[in-house]
Amino acid sequence: LRVSRIWLLDAAEDRRLRVLNNGANIALSEAGAFNIEAEINLEPVGRSLNFNLNNGAVEKMENHSPYTLAGDGVPLPGSNADRNYRDMGLTAGVYTLTVTPYNERTATAGTRGTPTTISF
């Protein structure tokens, strides 16, 4: 069980911007608001993810797809988007994100998958 991709999301437009790789630079002008989504491989089926940003400055557990750091909700009325991504409130700086998948809900039970860490 592993993270297959980490996406940078435009939370204002509710869309994926690009894959977020280790060492990436993000221009704050790229979007009005940001969120991060992690994809996990489906063999075995992933059930939850734990996000840890900057050694616990922000920590979030997600039990359902899309697995997003700042969360998501139902699309706004009149929107063509599948989700309403929430803004992380990113400011300029250096960030380290570790994403750990688990094969059970709550990101504490079951088998822990391989953590993925990126800095951006």
Secondary structure as GFF3:
##gff-version 3
##sequence-region A 1 120
A	DSSP	beta_strand	3	10	.	.	.	ID=ss1
A	DSSP	beta_strand	15	19	.	.	.	ID=ss2
A	DSSP	three_ten_helix	28	30	.	.	.	ID=ss3
A	DSSP	beta_strand	34	40	.	.	.	ID=ss4
A	DSSP	beta_strand	48	53	.	.	.	ID=ss5
A	DSSP	beta_strand	58	62	.	.	.	ID=ss6
A	DSSP	beta_strand	67	68	.	.	.	ID=ss7
A	DSSP	beta_strand	72	73	.	.	.	ID=ss8
A	DSSP	beta_strand	84	85	.	.	.	ID=ss9
A	DSSP	beta_strand	96	102	.	.	.	ID=ss10
A	DSSP	three_ten_helix	105	107	.	.	.	ID=ss11
A	DSSP	beta_strand	116	119	.	.	.	ID=ss12
###
